[in-house]
Amino acid sequence: MEFPPLASSFEIALPDWIADELAEVPDVLPDRQDRVALVNRLAARNWREGNGGPFAAVVAEADTGRIVSVGVNVVLSSGVTSAHAEVTALGLAQARLGKWNLGGERLPAHELVVNWRPCVQCYGAAMWSGITTLALAGSGPEVEELTTFDEGPMIDNWAEEFERRGIRVLDGLAREDALAVFREYREALDAGEITVYNAR
């Protein structure tokens, strides 16, 4: 069997519909609850559009709420299993700012807002990104129970390890709204309407 030439790059890009979703969203969302509501809304649309799982993330300036980037899970549309919402949002923020360290000198403090606790991959990505705050709609085993995704062997003291590294964790900001998205996803899954990658 003859193999194609080695790839030298790959792309993780946001879907076109993101522009429509953000058209009426101001550049600055001072209220953190508005940022969490945005990620829940993006997560709800993302799986319906077929891009990937029901997950979204926002990187914002922690003090002002200025939106730096958004991300959704684009594993299915990109064919790249690492293209999770957090990785996408963090990478786009780093590209926009031209900095690999979002906590670098002369930069405002940045936060990552996610619609559920990160999986094991995104746990590391968030920890090493330079963010100072991780704001979560919710956390717990429900995401695996409802979506069937395998989130990996997360350590029990995951939040404490963020805090120990100077990253504040705010959990439970819109838990029921996030769970509603996962329940709708599960209904479509049970009906055989969607593809789940990396299922348990």
Contacts in CASP RR format, 6 or more apart in sequence:
PFRMAT RR
TARGET T0000
AUTHOR 0000-0000-0000
METHOD contacts of the structure
MODEL  1
MEFPPLASSFEIALPDWIADELAEVPDVLPDRQDRVALVNRLAARNWREG
NGGPFAAVVAEADTGRIVSVGVNVVLSSGVTSAHAEVTALGLAQARLGKW
NLGGERLPAHELVVNWRPCVQCYGAAMWSGITTLALAGSGPEVEELTTFD
EGPMIDNWAEEFERRGIRVLDGLAREDALAVFREYREALDAGEITVYNAR
10 78 0 8 1.000
10 80 0 8 1.000
11 78 0 8 1.000
12 74 0 8 1.000
12 78 0 8 1.000
12 80 0 8 1.000
12 82 0 8 1.000
12 83 0 8 1.000
12 87 0 8 1.000
12 88 0 8 1.000
12 91 0 8 1.000
13 74 0 8 1.000
13 78 0 8 1.000
14 70 0 8 1.000
14 71 0 8 1.000
14 72 0 8 1.000
14 74 0 8 1.000
14 88 0 8 1.000
14 92 0 8 1.000
15 46 0 8 1.000
15 49 0 8 1.000
15 51 0 8 1.000
15 72 0 8 1.000
15 74 0 8 1.000
15 77 0 8 1.000
17 45 0 8 1.000
17 49 0 8 1.000
18 42 0 8 1.000
18 70 0 8 1.000
18 71 0 8 1.000
18 72 0 8 1.000
21 41 0 8 1.000
21 42 0 8 1.000
21 45 0 8 1.000
22 70 0 8 1.000
25 38 0 8 1.000
25 67 0 8 1.000
27 66 0 8 1.000
27 67 0 8 1.000
28 64 0 8 1.000
28 65 0 8 1.000
28 66 0 8 1.000
28 67 0 8 1.000
29 35 0 8 1.000
29 38 0 8 1.000
29 60 0 8 1.000
29 65 0 8 1.000
29 67 0 8 1.000
30 64 0 8 1.000
30 65 0 8 1.000
32 65 0 8 1.000
32 113 0 8 1.000
32 135 0 8 1.000
32 170 0 8 1.000
32 173 0 8 1.000
33 173 0 8 1.000
33 174 0 8 1.000
35 58 0 8 1.000
35 60 0 8 1.000
35 65 0 8 1.000
35 67 0 8 1.000
35 113 0 8 1.000
35 135 0 8 1.000
36 113 0 8 1.000
36 115 0 8 1.000
36 135 0 8 1.000
36 137 0 8 1.000
36 173 0 8 1.000
36 174 0 8 1.000
36 177 0 8 1.000
37 174 0 8 1.000
37 177 0 8 1.000
38 56 0 8 1.000
38 58 0 8 1.000
38 70 0 8 1.000
38 113 0 8 1.000
39 56 0 8 1.000
39 57 0 8 1.000
39 58 0 8 1.000
39 70 0 8 1.000
39 85 0 8 1.000
39 113 0 8 1.000
39 114 0 8 1.000
39 115 0 8 1.000
39 137 0 8 1.000
40 56 0 8 1.000
40 115 0 8 1.000
40 137 0 8 1.000
40 174 0 8 1.000
40 177 0 8 1.000
40 178 0 8 1.000
40 181 0 8 1.000
41 56 0 8 1.000
42 56 0 8 1.000
42 70 0 8 1.000
42 71 0 8 1.000
42 72 0 8 1.000
43 53 0 8 1.000
43 54 0 8 1.000
43 55 0 8 1.000
43 56 0 8 1.000
43 72 0 8 1.000
43 85 0 8 1.000
43 115 0 8 1.000
43 178 0 8 1.000
43 181 0 8 1.000
44 54 0 8 1.000
44 181 0 8 1.000
44 184 0 8 1.000
46 52 0 8 1.000
46 53 0 8 1.000
46 54 0 8 1.000
46 55 0 8 1.000
46 56 0 8 1.000
46 72 0 8 1.000
46 73 0 8 1.000
46 85 0 8 1.000
47 53 0 8 1.000
47 54 0 8 1.000
47 73 0 8 1.000
47 185 0 8 1.000
47 188 0 8 1.000
47 194 0 8 1.000
50 76 0 8 1.000
50 77 0 8 1.000
50 194 0 8 1.000
51 72 0 8 1.000
51 73 0 8 1.000
51 74 0 8 1.000
51 75 0 8 1.000
51 76 0 8 1.000
51 77 0 8 1.000
52 72 0 8 1.000
52 73 0 8 1.000
52 74 0 8 1.000
52 75 0 8 1.000
52 76 0 8 1.000
52 77 0 8 1.000
52 197 0 8 1.000
53 73 0 8 1.000
53 75 0 8 1.000
53 76 0 8 1.000
53 147 0 8 1.000
53 149 0 8 1.000
53 185 0 8 1.000
53 196 0 8 1.000
54 73 0 8 1.000
54 115 0 8 1.000
54 147 0 8 1.000
54 181 0 8 1.000
54 182 0 8 1.000
54 184 0 8 1.000
54 185 0 8 1.000
55 72 0 8 1.000
55 73 0 8 1.000
55 84 0 8 1.000
55 85 0 8 1.000
55 86 0 8 1.000
55 114 0 8 1.000
55 115 0 8 1.000
55 116 0 8 1.000
56 70 0 8 1.000
56 71 0 8 1.000
56 72 0 8 1.000
56 73 0 8 1.000
56 85 0 8 1.000
56 114 0 8 1.000
56 115 0 8 1.000
57 70 0 8 1.000
57 71 0 8 1.000
57 72 0 8 1.000
57 85 0 8 1.000
57 86 0 8 1.000
57 88 0 8 1.000
57 89 0 8 1.000
57 90 0 8 1.000
57 112 0 8 1.000
57 113 0 8 1.000
57 114 0 8 1.000
57 115 0 8 1.000
58 67 0 8 1.000
58 69 0 8 1.000
58 70 0 8 1.000
58 71 0 8 1.000
58 89 0 8 1.000
58 112 0 8 1.000
58 113 0 8 1.000
59 67 0 8 1.000
59 68 0 8 1.000
59 69 0 8 1.000
59 70 0 8 1.000
59 89 0 8 1.000
59 90 0 8 1.000
59 92 0 8 1.000
59 93 0 8 1.000
59 102 0 8 1.000
59 110 0 8 1.000
59 111 0 8 1.000
59 112 0 8 1.000
59 113 0 8 1.000
59 131 0 8 1.000
60 66 0 8 1.000
60 67 0 8 1.000
60 68 0 8 1.000
60 110 0 8 1.000
60 111 0 8 1.000
60 113 0 8 1.000
61 68 0 8 1.000
61 108 0 8 1.000
61 109 0 8 1.000
61 110 0 8 1.000
61 111 0 8 1.000
62 108 0 8 1.000
62 109 0 8 1.000
62 110 0 8 1.000
62 111 0 8 1.000
62 132 0 8 1.000
62 133 0 8 1.000
63 108 0 8 1.000
63 109 0 8 1.000
64 108 0 8 1.000
68 93 0 8 1.000
68 96 0 8 1.000
68 97 0 8 1.000
68 110 0 8 1.000
69 89 0 8 1.000
69 90 0 8 1.000
69 91 0 8 1.000
69 92 0 8 1.000
69 93 0 8 1.000
69 96 0 8 1.000
70 89 0 8 1.000
70 92 0 8 1.000
71 85 0 8 1.000
71 86 0 8 1.000
71 88 0 8 1.000
71 89 0 8 1.000
71 92 0 8 1.000
72 85 0 8 1.000
72 88 0 8 1.000
73 83 0 8 1.000
73 84 0 8 1.000
73 85 0 8 1.000
73 88 0 8 1.000
74 80 0 8 1.000
74 83 0 8 1.000
74 88 0 8 1.000
75 81 0 8 1.000
75 83 0 8 1.000
75 84 0 8 1.000
75 197 0 8 1.000
76 195 0 8 1.000
76 197 0 8 1.000
81 197 0 8 1.000
81 198 0 8 1.000
82 121 0 8 1.000
84 119 0 8 1.000
84 121 0 8 1.000
84 122 0 8 1.000
84 125 0 8 1.000
85 114 0 8 1.000
85 115 0 8 1.000
85 122 0 8 1.000
86 112 0 8 1.000
86 114 0 8 1.000
86 118 0 8 1.000
86 122 0 8 1.000
86 125 0 8 1.000
86 126 0 8 1.000
87 121 0 8 1.000
87 122 0 8 1.000
87 125 0 8 1.000
89 112 0 8 1.000
90 102 0 8 1.000
90 112 0 8 1.000
90 125 0 8 1.000
90 126 0 8 1.000
90 129 0 8 1.000
90 131 0 8 1.000
93 102 0 8 1.000
93 110 0 8 1.000
94 100 0 8 1.000
94 102 0 8 1.000
94 129 0 8 1.000
97 107 0 8 1.000
99 107 0 8 1.000
101 107 0 8 1.000
101 129 0 8 1.000
101 130 0 8 1.000
102 110 0 8 1.000
102 129 0 8 1.000
102 130 0 8 1.000
102 131 0 8 1.000
103 109 0 8 1.000
103 110 0 8 1.000
103 130 0 8 1.000
103 131 0 8 1.000
103 132 0 8 1.000
104 130 0 8 1.000
109 132 0 8 1.000
109 133 0 8 1.000
110 130 0 8 1.000
110 131 0 8 1.000
110 132 0 8 1.000
110 133 0 8 1.000
111 131 0 8 1.000
111 132 0 8 1.000
111 133 0 8 1.000
111 134 0 8 1.000
111 135 0 8 1.000
112 126 0 8 1.000
112 129 0 8 1.000
112 131 0 8 1.000
112 133 0 8 1.000
112 134 0 8 1.000
112 135 0 8 1.000
113 135 0 8 1.000
113 136 0 8 1.000
114 122 0 8 1.000
114 134 0 8 1.000
114 135 0 8 1.000
114 136 0 8 1.000
114 137 0 8 1.000
115 136 0 8 1.000
115 137 0 8 1.000
115 138 0 8 1.000
115 174 0 8 1.000
115 178 0 8 1.000
115 181 0 8 1.000
116 136 0 8 1.000
116 137 0 8 1.000
116 138 0 8 1.000
116 139 0 8 1.000
116 140 0 8 1.000
116 143 0 8 1.000
116 178 0 8 1.000
116 182 0 8 1.000
117 136 0 8 1.000
117 138 0 8 1.000
117 139 0 8 1.000
117 140 0 8 1.000
117 143 0 8 1.000
117 151 0 8 1.000
117 154 0 8 1.000
117 158 0 8 1.000
117 171 0 8 1.000
118 124 0 8 1.000
118 125 0 8 1.000
118 126 0 8 1.000
118 134 0 8 1.000
119 149 0 8 1.000
119 151 0 8 1.000
119 152 0 8 1.000
119 154 0 8 1.000
120 151 0 8 1.000
120 152 0 8 1.000
120 153 0 8 1.000
120 154 0 8 1.000
123 154 0 8 1.000
123 158 0 8 1.000
126 134 0 8 1.000
126 162 0 8 1.000
126 167 0 8 1.000
127 161 0 8 1.000
127 162 0 8 1.000
127 165 0 8 1.000
127 167 0 8 1.000
130 167 0 8 1.000
131 167 0 8 1.000
132 166 0 8 1.000
132 167 0 8 1.000
132 168 0 8 1.000
133 167 0 8 1.000
133 168 0 8 1.000
133 169 0 8 1.000
133 170 0 8 1.000
134 162 0 8 1.000
134 167 0 8 1.000
134 168 0 8 1.000
134 169 0 8 1.000
134 170 0 8 1.000
135 170 0 8 1.000
135 173 0 8 1.000
136 169 0 8 1.000
136 170 0 8 1.000
136 171 0 8 1.000
136 172 0 8 1.000
136 173 0 8 1.000
137 172 0 8 1.000
137 173 0 8 1.000
137 174 0 8 1.000
137 175 0 8 1.000
137 177 0 8 1.000
137 178 0 8 1.000
138 171 0 8 1.000
138 172 0 8 1.000
138 173 0 8 1.000
138 174 0 8 1.000
138 175 0 8 1.000
138 178 0 8 1.000
139 159 0 8 1.000
139 171 0 8 1.000
139 172 0 8 1.000
142 179 0 8 1.000
142 182 0 8 1.000
143 149 0 8 1.000
143 151 0 8 1.000
143 182 0 8 1.000
144 150 0 8 1.000
144 151 0 8 1.000
144 200 0 8 1.000
146 179 0 8 1.000
146 182 0 8 1.000
146 183 0 8 1.000
146 185 0 8 1.000
146 186 0 8 1.000
147 182 0 8 1.000
147 185 0 8 1.000
147 186 0 8 1.000
147 189 0 8 1.000
147 196 0 8 1.000
148 189 0 8 1.000
148 196 0 8 1.000
148 199 0 8 1.000
148 200 0 8 1.000
149 196 0 8 1.000
149 198 0 8 1.000
149 199 0 8 1.000
149 200 0 8 1.000
150 198 0 8 1.000
150 199 0 8 1.000
150 200 0 8 1.000
155 161 0 8 1.000
159 169 0 8 1.000
159 171 0 8 1.000
162 168 0 8 1.000
162 169 0 8 1.000
163 169 0 8 1.000
185 194 0 8 1.000
188 194 0 8 1.000
189 196 0 8 1.000
END
